[in-house]
Amino acid sequence: MISSFLVYWADLQDLGEKQALEDGAELHKTTTLQLHPQQAPENDVGIVLLQ
């Protein structure tokens, strides 16, 4: 996930930019998890999509 890379990259920066990058990574992770829930909705349980 890109937020993991941003946290890693933040460790390579000076203090001022490090905190800003860590804050941005956390914000990105939170937003991503809200947009892409980890569980399927109840009415989708048992449905398989084939391509």
Backbone as CSV, one residue per row, in Angstrom:
resi,resn,N_x,N_y,N_z,CA_x,CA_y,CA_z,C_x,C_y,C_z
1,MET,0.840,-1.168,0.000,0.000,0.000,0.000,0.891,1.240,0.000
2,ILE,0.438,2.248,-0.681,1.267,3.446,-0.820,1.534,4.134,0.509
3,SER,0.603,4.037,1.453,0.833,4.692,2.744,2.037,4.080,3.458
4,SER,2.278,2.790,3.283,3.459,2.144,3.872,4.740,2.711,3.270
5,PHE,4.724,2.929,1.950,5.890,3.517,1.292,6.118,4.940,1.793
6,LEU,5.043,5.708,1.977,5.189,7.083,2.449,5.774,7.135,3.858
7,VAL,5.383,6.201,4.704,5.948,6.146,6.054,7.436,5.799,5.975
8,TYR,7.788,4.854,5.115,9.200,4.505,4.921,9.976,5.717,4.402
9,TRP,9.420,6.393,3.399,10.071,7.556,2.797,10.229,8.667,3.831
10,ALA,9.241,8.811,4.717,9.290,9.850,5.743,10.506,9.665,6.647
11,ASP,10.875,8.424,6.920,12.033,8.161,7.774,13.335,8.650,7.145
12,LEU,13.340,8.835,5.845,14.550,9.277,5.151,14.646,10.807,5.050
13,GLN,13.619,11.523,5.520,13.563,12.979,5.390,13.923,13.659,6.709
14,ASP,14.137,15.008,6.647,14.377,15.729,7.899,13.074,15.891,8.678
15,LEU,13.197,16.313,9.920,12.081,16.286,10.862,10.834,17.011,10.387
16,GLY,10.957,18.214,9.840,9.784,18.970,9.411,8.992,18.246,8.340
17,GLU,9.681,17.740,7.355,9.008,17.023,6.276,8.575,15.629,6.705
18,LYS,9.297,15.034,7.628,8.960,13.694,8.109,7.563,13.685,8.718
19,GLN,7.276,14.639,9.582,5.968,14.681,10.231,4.862,14.921,9.215
20,ALA,5.098,15.799,8.254,4.092,16.080,7.228,3.820,14.838,6.384
21,LEU,4.861,14.104,6.022,4.683,12.879,5.244,3.971,11.799,6.038
22,GLU,4.301,11.668,7.319,3.614,10.675,8.157,2.135,11.019,8.316
23,ASP,1.836,12.310,8.500,0.437,12.736,8.609,-0.313,12.456,7.310
24,GLY,0.320,12.749,6.186,-0.305,12.490,4.890,-0.519,11.008,4.641
25,ALA,0.426,10.189,5.045,0.293,8.740,4.880,-0.873,8.212,5.705
26,GLU,-1.007,8.706,6.922,-2.116,8.273,7.783,-3.451,8.713,7.203
27,LEU,-3.512,9.933,6.696,-4.737,10.431,6.068,-5.092,9.602,4.837
28,HIS,-4.090,9.271,4.026,-4.314,8.453,2.829,-4.831,7.074,3.220
29,LYS,-4.231,6.462,4.232,-4.646,5.130,4.670,-6.089,5.147,5.184
30,THR,-6.424,6.142,5.981,-7.779,6.254,6.528,-8.803,6.428,5.412
31,THR,-8.509,7.300,4.467,-9.423,7.547,3.346,-9.592,6.308,2.487
32,THR,-8.501,5.627,2.202,-8.559,4.420,1.377,-9.411,3.342,2.028
33,LEU,-9.237,3.148,3.327,-10.013,2.126,4.014,-11.495,2.478,4.086
34,GLN,-11.825,3.760,4.082,-13.229,4.159,4.051,-13.836,3.893,2.678
35,LEU,-13.067,4.085,1.631,-13.560,3.881,0.268,-13.604,2.406,-0.121
36,HIS,-12.722,1.603,0.470,-12.630,0.190,0.149,-12.765,-0.627,1.432
37,PRO,-13.994,-0.888,1.862,-14.185,-1.623,3.125,-13.569,-3.020,3.051
38,GLN,-13.187,-3.520,4.212,-12.523,-4.808,4.297,-13.493,-5.988,4.271
39,GLN,-14.778,-5.734,4.489,-15.762,-6.800,4.476,-16.809,-6.531,3.399
40,ALA,-17.315,-7.587,2.820,-18.371,-7.455,1.813,-19.689,-7.107,2.499
41,PRO,-20.548,-6.347,1.816,-21.871,-6.086,2.374,-22.631,-7.397,2.585
42,GLU,-23.557,-7.407,3.533,-24.276,-8.633,3.882,-24.983,-9.257,2.682
43,ASN,-25.555,-8.445,1.795,-26.294,-9.001,0.662,-25.368,-9.544,-0.437
44,ASP,-24.051,-9.340,-0.324,-23.101,-9.859,-1.306,-22.425,-11.155,-0.854
45,VAL,-22.710,-11.618,0.335,-22.063,-12.817,0.866,-22.454,-14.019,0.009
46,GLY,-21.480,-14.766,-0.434,-21.729,-15.969,-1.215,-21.775,-15.727,-2.715
47,ILE,-21.624,-14.484,-3.150,-21.651,-14.187,-4.590,-20.222,-14.259,-5.122
48,VAL,-20.044,-14.923,-6.236,-18.746,-15.030,-6.878,-18.846,-14.362,-8.244
49,LEU,-17.895,-13.481,-8.522,-17.856,-12.806,-9.820,-16.786,-13.463,-10.678
50,LEU,-17.150,-13.875,-11.862,-16.210,-14.480,-12.795,-16.018,-13.556,-13.982
51,GLN,-14.795,-13.456,-14.436,-14.517,-12.638,-15.612,-14.129,-13.530,-16.758
